[in-house]
Structure formats: C-alpha cells, structure tokens
C-alpha cells in the first residue's frame, strides 16, 4: 500500500499564489506556497454555499475552493489510493452517516438563509435539490446496512451495552 503523498492538483489562486493538493491513503492536504492551508480525512470537504461564492465552486479543502472538475480530479486520485487499502467497513459506514448528516445540514442551512433574507418559507416546503441529496445519502446508508448486517448488529450491540452501563449510574 502506498504511503507517499500523490500530488493530485496544482492550481493558481486568484491572488497569484500556488496551491498544491496532495493525497495520501488517509488524508488530503493543501499547501499554498508551502504553507498548509487545510486538510481533510477524505478527498475534500462538502461545501456549504455562501453568498458571494461563484456557482462553479462545489467543494473545498480548508480555505481553498474547488470547481467540479478539480474536485473530480482529487476524488479520482483518492479513489485510486483507497482501492489499494484493505476495507474498513466500520469507517465506510461512518463516512456514509457523515454524508447523510451533511446533506441534512445543507437543507437546514438553505432554509435558514431564506429566513435570514426575510423570505419566511413554509417549514415543510419542498427543496428538491437538497431533499434529493438527503434521499440519496439515506439510500446509500440503507444499502450499506443491507449488504453488511453484521456492522449494524455490532453497532446495536455496542449501543445496548452502553445503555446497560448507564442504567446503574
């Protein structure tokens, strides 16, 4: 299994500095002119849209924003390195759970932005894009649990043991 960092992307930022994104089997790092500007235990961070950020930005690593093509390039290198690692089903499930929580938080953030702008939407209004992301993440987690019931059973047993320990506190 490779342990050396692989340079996945080099980009020039709007202020002329150079960002270099390196990927290892466990993390992605970005350095700007030699100084670390961010890292992530995955290919890149989910990006929460903020006012003033161009529409073509879909991901970030620390403070360095990524376009769809750049995010895909980094993800491809990440996937190649991950294919060489032994599977850790527990971590895979944790990542799927994290993706679901991120999708739910993006829905909530979009709703809050509407309220902050004075547009008081119905709290049960349809938000097709974010609801689709939530559904996709929930379906991926359900499919994983269906394919690996031993992990779900292990988590349930750990939860039950933790509850039993706390009963006598």
Rosetta constraint file for C-alpha pairs under 8 A:
AtomPair CA 1 CA 84 HARMONIC 5.95 0.50
AtomPair CA 1 CA 85 HARMONIC 6.40 0.50
AtomPair CA 2 CA 24 HARMONIC 7.95 0.50
AtomPair CA 2 CA 25 HARMONIC 7.33 0.50
AtomPair CA 2 CA 81 HARMONIC 7.45 0.50
AtomPair CA 2 CA 84 HARMONIC 7.92 0.50
AtomPair CA 3 CA 24 HARMONIC 6.29 0.50
AtomPair CA 3 CA 25 HARMONIC 6.60 0.50
AtomPair CA 4 CA 24 HARMONIC 6.47 0.50
AtomPair CA 5 CA 22 HARMONIC 5.72 0.50
AtomPair CA 5 CA 23 HARMONIC 5.33 0.50
AtomPair CA 5 CA 24 HARMONIC 4.74 0.50
AtomPair CA 6 CA 22 HARMONIC 5.28 0.50
AtomPair CA 6 CA 23 HARMONIC 5.14 0.50
AtomPair CA 6 CA 24 HARMONIC 6.41 0.50
AtomPair CA 6 CA 77 HARMONIC 7.82 0.50
AtomPair CA 7 CA 20 HARMONIC 7.06 0.50
AtomPair CA 7 CA 21 HARMONIC 5.88 0.50
AtomPair CA 7 CA 22 HARMONIC 4.30 0.50
AtomPair CA 7 CA 23 HARMONIC 6.34 0.50
AtomPair CA 8 CA 20 HARMONIC 7.83 0.50
AtomPair CA 8 CA 21 HARMONIC 5.64 0.50
AtomPair CA 8 CA 22 HARMONIC 5.51 0.50
AtomPair CA 8 CA 23 HARMONIC 6.43 0.50
AtomPair CA 8 CA 73 HARMONIC 6.89 0.50
AtomPair CA 8 CA 74 HARMONIC 5.46 0.50
AtomPair CA 8 CA 77 HARMONIC 6.21 0.50
AtomPair CA 9 CA 20 HARMONIC 5.89 0.50
AtomPair CA 9 CA 21 HARMONIC 5.07 0.50
AtomPair CA 9 CA 22 HARMONIC 7.16 0.50
AtomPair CA 9 CA 70 HARMONIC 7.30 0.50
AtomPair CA 9 CA 73 HARMONIC 7.35 0.50
AtomPair CA 9 CA 74 HARMONIC 6.77 0.50
AtomPair CA 10 CA 18 HARMONIC 6.97 0.50
AtomPair CA 10 CA 19 HARMONIC 5.67 0.50
AtomPair CA 10 CA 20 HARMONIC 4.48 0.50
AtomPair CA 10 CA 21 HARMONIC 6.26 0.50
AtomPair CA 11 CA 18 HARMONIC 5.78 0.50
AtomPair CA 11 CA 19 HARMONIC 5.25 0.50
AtomPair CA 11 CA 20 HARMONIC 6.58 0.50
AtomPair CA 12 CA 16 HARMONIC 5.82 0.50
AtomPair CA 12 CA 17 HARMONIC 5.75 0.50
AtomPair CA 12 CA 18 HARMONIC 4.57 0.50
AtomPair CA 12 CA 19 HARMONIC 6.15 0.50
AtomPair CA 13 CA 17 HARMONIC 5.37 0.50
AtomPair CA 13 CA 18 HARMONIC 6.05 0.50
AtomPair CA 13 CA 19 HARMONIC 6.81 0.50
AtomPair CA 17 CA 32 HARMONIC 6.60 0.50
AtomPair CA 17 CA 33 HARMONIC 6.28 0.50
AtomPair CA 18 CA 32 HARMONIC 5.51 0.50
AtomPair CA 18 CA 33 HARMONIC 5.55 0.50
AtomPair CA 19 CA 30 HARMONIC 6.48 0.50
AtomPair CA 19 CA 31 HARMONIC 5.55 0.50
AtomPair CA 19 CA 32 HARMONIC 4.28 0.50
AtomPair CA 19 CA 33 HARMONIC 6.48 0.50
AtomPair CA 19 CA 64 HARMONIC 7.83 0.50
AtomPair CA 20 CA 30 HARMONIC 5.53 0.50
AtomPair CA 20 CA 31 HARMONIC 5.29 0.50
AtomPair CA 20 CA 32 HARMONIC 6.39 0.50
AtomPair CA 21 CA 28 HARMONIC 7.00 0.50
AtomPair CA 21 CA 29 HARMONIC 5.67 0.50
AtomPair CA 21 CA 30 HARMONIC 4.37 0.50
AtomPair CA 21 CA 31 HARMONIC 6.56 0.50
AtomPair CA 21 CA 74 HARMONIC 7.88 0.50
AtomPair CA 22 CA 28 HARMONIC 5.78 0.50
AtomPair CA 22 CA 29 HARMONIC 5.35 0.50
AtomPair CA 22 CA 30 HARMONIC 6.34 0.50
AtomPair CA 23 CA 27 HARMONIC 6.07 0.50
AtomPair CA 23 CA 28 HARMONIC 4.43 0.50
AtomPair CA 23 CA 29 HARMONIC 6.42 0.50
AtomPair CA 23 CA 43 HARMONIC 7.58 0.50
AtomPair CA 23 CA 74 HARMONIC 7.74 0.50
AtomPair CA 23 CA 77 HARMONIC 7.16 0.50
AtomPair CA 23 CA 78 HARMONIC 6.41 0.50
AtomPair CA 24 CA 28 HARMONIC 6.21 0.50
AtomPair CA 24 CA 78 HARMONIC 7.57 0.50
AtomPair CA 24 CA 81 HARMONIC 7.21 0.50
AtomPair CA 25 CA 78 HARMONIC 7.19 0.50
AtomPair CA 25 CA 81 HARMONIC 5.48 0.50
AtomPair CA 25 CA 82 HARMONIC 6.06 0.50
AtomPair CA 25 CA 85 HARMONIC 7.38 0.50
AtomPair CA 26 CA 41 HARMONIC 6.00 0.50
AtomPair CA 26 CA 42 HARMONIC 7.00 0.50
AtomPair CA 27 CA 39 HARMONIC 6.83 0.50
AtomPair CA 27 CA 40 HARMONIC 5.52 0.50
AtomPair CA 27 CA 41 HARMONIC 4.24 0.50
AtomPair CA 27 CA 42 HARMONIC 5.48 0.50
AtomPair CA 27 CA 43 HARMONIC 7.14 0.50
AtomPair CA 28 CA 39 HARMONIC 5.42 0.50
AtomPair CA 28 CA 40 HARMONIC 5.22 0.50
AtomPair CA 28 CA 41 HARMONIC 6.29 0.50
AtomPair CA 28 CA 42 HARMONIC 6.17 0.50
AtomPair CA 28 CA 43 HARMONIC 5.76 0.50
AtomPair CA 28 CA 44 HARMONIC 6.95 0.50
AtomPair CA 28 CA 61 HARMONIC 7.89 0.50
AtomPair CA 29 CA 36 HARMONIC 7.32 0.50
AtomPair CA 29 CA 37 HARMONIC 7.81 0.50
AtomPair CA 29 CA 38 HARMONIC 5.84 0.50
AtomPair CA 29 CA 39 HARMONIC 4.15 0.50
AtomPair CA 29 CA 40 HARMONIC 6.51 0.50
AtomPair CA 29 CA 61 HARMONIC 7.31 0.50
AtomPair CA 30 CA 36 HARMONIC 5.93 0.50
AtomPair CA 30 CA 37 HARMONIC 5.69 0.50
AtomPair CA 30 CA 38 HARMONIC 5.41 0.50
AtomPair CA 30 CA 39 HARMONIC 6.18 0.50
AtomPair CA 30 CA 61 HARMONIC 6.70 0.50
AtomPair CA 30 CA 62 HARMONIC 7.59 0.50
AtomPair CA 30 CA 64 HARMONIC 7.62 0.50
AtomPair CA 31 CA 35 HARMONIC 5.06 0.50
AtomPair CA 31 CA 36 HARMONIC 4.19 0.50
AtomPair CA 31 CA 37 HARMONIC 5.38 0.50
AtomPair CA 31 CA 38 HARMONIC 7.22 0.50
AtomPair CA 32 CA 36 HARMONIC 6.32 0.50
AtomPair CA 32 CA 37 HARMONIC 6.25 0.50
AtomPair CA 37 CA 61 HARMONIC 7.95 0.50
AtomPair CA 37 CA 62 HARMONIC 5.89 0.50
AtomPair CA 37 CA 63 HARMONIC 6.41 0.50
AtomPair CA 37 CA 64 HARMONIC 7.35 0.50
AtomPair CA 38 CA 61 HARMONIC 5.56 0.50
AtomPair CA 38 CA 62 HARMONIC 3.85 0.50
AtomPair CA 38 CA 63 HARMONIC 6.58 0.50
AtomPair CA 38 CA 64 HARMONIC 7.65 0.50
AtomPair CA 39 CA 61 HARMONIC 5.99 0.50
AtomPair CA 39 CA 62 HARMONIC 6.07 0.50
AtomPair CA 40 CA 44 HARMONIC 5.95 0.50
AtomPair CA 40 CA 45 HARMONIC 6.70 0.50
AtomPair CA 40 CA 61 HARMONIC 6.54 0.50
AtomPair CA 40 CA 62 HARMONIC 7.69 0.50
AtomPair CA 42 CA 78 HARMONIC 7.52 0.50
AtomPair CA 43 CA 71 HARMONIC 7.89 0.50
AtomPair CA 43 CA 74 HARMONIC 6.19 0.50
AtomPair CA 43 CA 75 HARMONIC 5.32 0.50
AtomPair CA 43 CA 78 HARMONIC 5.73 0.50
AtomPair CA 44 CA 59 HARMONIC 6.44 0.50
AtomPair CA 44 CA 60 HARMONIC 5.87 0.50
AtomPair CA 44 CA 61 HARMONIC 5.31 0.50
AtomPair CA 44 CA 71 HARMONIC 7.27 0.50
AtomPair CA 44 CA 74 HARMONIC 7.84 0.50
AtomPair CA 44 CA 75 HARMONIC 7.75 0.50
AtomPair CA 45 CA 59 HARMONIC 5.85 0.50
AtomPair CA 45 CA 60 HARMONIC 5.25 0.50
AtomPair CA 45 CA 61 HARMONIC 5.72 0.50
AtomPair CA 45 CA 62 HARMONIC 7.77 0.50
AtomPair CA 46 CA 58 HARMONIC 7.65 0.50
AtomPair CA 46 CA 59 HARMONIC 5.50 0.50
AtomPair CA 46 CA 60 HARMONIC 6.91 0.50
AtomPair CA 46 CA 102 HARMONIC 7.30 0.50
AtomPair CA 47 CA 58 HARMONIC 5.86 0.50
AtomPair CA 47 CA 59 HARMONIC 4.62 0.50
AtomPair CA 47 CA 60 HARMONIC 6.05 0.50
AtomPair CA 48 CA 106 HARMONIC 6.41 0.50
AtomPair CA 48 CA 109 HARMONIC 7.97 0.50
AtomPair CA 49 CA 53 HARMONIC 7.10 0.50
AtomPair CA 53 CA 57 HARMONIC 7.15 0.50
AtomPair CA 56 CA 67 HARMONIC 5.56 0.50
AtomPair CA 56 CA 68 HARMONIC 6.79 0.50
AtomPair CA 57 CA 65 HARMONIC 6.40 0.50
AtomPair CA 57 CA 66 HARMONIC 5.50 0.50
AtomPair CA 57 CA 67 HARMONIC 4.51 0.50
AtomPair CA 57 CA 68 HARMONIC 6.62 0.50
AtomPair CA 58 CA 65 HARMONIC 7.76 0.50
AtomPair CA 58 CA 66 HARMONIC 6.18 0.50
AtomPair CA 58 CA 67 HARMONIC 5.61 0.50
AtomPair CA 58 CA 68 HARMONIC 5.67 0.50
AtomPair CA 58 CA 71 HARMONIC 7.48 0.50
AtomPair CA 59 CA 65 HARMONIC 6.10 0.50
AtomPair CA 59 CA 66 HARMONIC 5.10 0.50
AtomPair CA 59 CA 67 HARMONIC 6.78 0.50
AtomPair CA 59 CA 68 HARMONIC 7.43 0.50
AtomPair CA 59 CA 71 HARMONIC 6.38 0.50
AtomPair CA 60 CA 64 HARMONIC 5.56 0.50
AtomPair CA 60 CA 65 HARMONIC 4.36 0.50
AtomPair CA 60 CA 66 HARMONIC 5.33 0.50
AtomPair CA 61 CA 65 HARMONIC 6.64 0.50
AtomPair CA 61 CA 66 HARMONIC 7.77 0.50
AtomPair CA 66 CA 70 HARMONIC 5.66 0.50
AtomPair CA 66 CA 71 HARMONIC 5.79 0.50
AtomPair CA 67 CA 71 HARMONIC 6.07 0.50
AtomPair CA 68 CA 72 HARMONIC 6.06 0.50
AtomPair CA 69 CA 73 HARMONIC 6.16 0.50
AtomPair CA 70 CA 74 HARMONIC 6.30 0.50
AtomPair CA 71 CA 75 HARMONIC 6.03 0.50
AtomPair CA 72 CA 76 HARMONIC 6.07 0.50
AtomPair CA 73 CA 77 HARMONIC 6.60 0.50
AtomPair CA 74 CA 78 HARMONIC 6.17 0.50
AtomPair CA 75 CA 79 HARMONIC 5.97 0.50
AtomPair CA 76 CA 80 HARMONIC 6.26 0.50
AtomPair CA 77 CA 81 HARMONIC 6.39 0.50
AtomPair CA 78 CA 82 HARMONIC 6.07 0.50
AtomPair CA 79 CA 83 HARMONIC 6.03 0.50
AtomPair CA 80 CA 84 HARMONIC 6.95 0.50
AtomPair CA 81 CA 85 HARMONIC 6.94 0.50
AtomPair CA 88 CA 92 HARMONIC 6.28 0.50
AtomPair CA 89 CA 93 HARMONIC 6.20 0.50
AtomPair CA 89 CA 151 HARMONIC 7.33 0.50
AtomPair CA 90 CA 94 HARMONIC 6.26 0.50
AtomPair CA 90 CA 151 HARMONIC 6.67 0.50
AtomPair CA 91 CA 95 HARMONIC 6.15 0.50
AtomPair CA 92 CA 96 HARMONIC 6.36 0.50
AtomPair CA 93 CA 97 HARMONIC 6.15 0.50
AtomPair CA 93 CA 141 HARMONIC 7.05 0.50
AtomPair CA 93 CA 144 HARMONIC 7.13 0.50
AtomPair CA 94 CA 98 HARMONIC 6.08 0.50
AtomPair CA 95 CA 99 HARMONIC 6.19 0.50
AtomPair CA 96 CA 100 HARMONIC 6.35 0.50
AtomPair CA 96 CA 137 HARMONIC 6.91 0.50
AtomPair CA 96 CA 140 HARMONIC 7.02 0.50
AtomPair CA 96 CA 141 HARMONIC 5.65 0.50
AtomPair CA 97 CA 101 HARMONIC 6.34 0.50
AtomPair CA 97 CA 137 HARMONIC 7.95 0.50
AtomPair CA 97 CA 141 HARMONIC 6.67 0.50
AtomPair CA 98 CA 102 HARMONIC 6.15 0.50
AtomPair CA 99 CA 103 HARMONIC 6.21 0.50
AtomPair CA 99 CA 137 HARMONIC 6.23 0.50
AtomPair CA 100 CA 104 HARMONIC 6.27 0.50
AtomPair CA 100 CA 134 HARMONIC 6.07 0.50
AtomPair CA 100 CA 137 HARMONIC 4.92 0.50
AtomPair CA 100 CA 138 HARMONIC 6.05 0.50
AtomPair CA 100 CA 141 HARMONIC 7.95 0.50
AtomPair CA 101 CA 105 HARMONIC 6.10 0.50
AtomPair CA 102 CA 106 HARMONIC 6.13 0.50
AtomPair CA 103 CA 107 HARMONIC 6.38 0.50
AtomPair CA 103 CA 130 HARMONIC 6.72 0.50
AtomPair CA 103 CA 133 HARMONIC 5.93 0.50
AtomPair CA 103 CA 134 HARMONIC 5.18 0.50
AtomPair CA 103 CA 137 HARMONIC 7.38 0.50
AtomPair CA 104 CA 108 HARMONIC 6.33 0.50
AtomPair CA 104 CA 130 HARMONIC 7.74 0.50
AtomPair CA 104 CA 134 HARMONIC 6.07 0.50
AtomPair CA 105 CA 109 HARMONIC 5.99 0.50
AtomPair CA 106 CA 110 HARMONIC 6.11 0.50
AtomPair CA 106 CA 130 HARMONIC 6.86 0.50
AtomPair CA 107 CA 111 HARMONIC 6.29 0.50
AtomPair CA 107 CA 127 HARMONIC 7.51 0.50
AtomPair CA 107 CA 130 HARMONIC 5.30 0.50
AtomPair CA 107 CA 131 HARMONIC 7.09 0.50
AtomPair CA 108 CA 112 HARMONIC 6.12 0.50
AtomPair CA 109 CA 113 HARMONIC 6.10 0.50
AtomPair CA 110 CA 114 HARMONIC 6.43 0.50
AtomPair CA 111 CA 115 HARMONIC 6.49 0.50
AtomPair CA 111 CA 121 HARMONIC 7.66 0.50
AtomPair CA 111 CA 123 HARMONIC 7.86 0.50
AtomPair CA 112 CA 116 HARMONIC 6.07 0.50
AtomPair CA 113 CA 117 HARMONIC 6.16 0.50
AtomPair CA 114 CA 118 HARMONIC 6.55 0.50
AtomPair CA 114 CA 119 HARMONIC 5.11 0.50
AtomPair CA 114 CA 120 HARMONIC 6.47 0.50
AtomPair CA 114 CA 121 HARMONIC 7.06 0.50
AtomPair CA 115 CA 119 HARMONIC 5.14 0.50
AtomPair CA 115 CA 120 HARMONIC 4.90 0.50
AtomPair CA 115 CA 121 HARMONIC 7.04 0.50
AtomPair CA 121 CA 125 HARMONIC 6.70 0.50
AtomPair CA 126 CA 131 HARMONIC 7.64 0.50
AtomPair CA 127 CA 131 HARMONIC 5.79 0.50
AtomPair CA 128 CA 132 HARMONIC 5.87 0.50
AtomPair CA 129 CA 133 HARMONIC 6.39 0.50
AtomPair CA 130 CA 134 HARMONIC 6.24 0.50
AtomPair CA 131 CA 135 HARMONIC 6.10 0.50
AtomPair CA 132 CA 136 HARMONIC 6.08 0.50
AtomPair CA 133 CA 137 HARMONIC 6.14 0.50
AtomPair CA 134 CA 138 HARMONIC 6.05 0.50
AtomPair CA 135 CA 139 HARMONIC 5.97 0.50
AtomPair CA 136 CA 140 HARMONIC 6.16 0.50
AtomPair CA 137 CA 141 HARMONIC 6.27 0.50
AtomPair CA 138 CA 142 HARMONIC 6.12 0.50
AtomPair CA 139 CA 143 HARMONIC 6.03 0.50
AtomPair CA 140 CA 144 HARMONIC 6.19 0.50
AtomPair CA 141 CA 145 HARMONIC 6.20 0.50
AtomPair CA 142 CA 146 HARMONIC 6.08 0.50
AtomPair CA 143 CA 147 HARMONIC 6.16 0.50
AtomPair CA 144 CA 148 HARMONIC 5.96 0.50
AtomPair CA 145 CA 149 HARMONIC 5.43 0.50
AtomPair CA 145 CA 151 HARMONIC 7.30 0.50
AtomPair CA 145 CA 152 HARMONIC 6.14 0.50
AtomPair CA 148 CA 152 HARMONIC 7.12 0.50
AtomPair CA 149 CA 153 HARMONIC 6.08 0.50
AtomPair CA 150 CA 154 HARMONIC 6.02 0.50
AtomPair CA 151 CA 155 HARMONIC 6.19 0.50
AtomPair CA 152 CA 156 HARMONIC 6.16 0.50
AtomPair CA 153 CA 157 HARMONIC 6.13 0.50
AtomPair CA 154 CA 158 HARMONIC 6.22 0.50
AtomPair CA 155 CA 159 HARMONIC 6.11 0.50
AtomPair CA 156 CA 160 HARMONIC 6.09 0.50
AtomPair CA 157 CA 161 HARMONIC 6.10 0.50
AtomPair CA 158 CA 162 HARMONIC 6.15 0.50
AtomPair CA 159 CA 163 HARMONIC 6.22 0.50
AtomPair CA 160 CA 164 HARMONIC 6.13 0.50
AtomPair CA 161 CA 165 HARMONIC 6.17 0.50
AtomPair CA 162 CA 166 HARMONIC 6.34 0.50
AtomPair CA 163 CA 167 HARMONIC 6.32 0.50
AtomPair CA 164 CA 168 HARMONIC 7.60 0.50
AtomPair CA 165 CA 169 HARMONIC 7.49 0.50
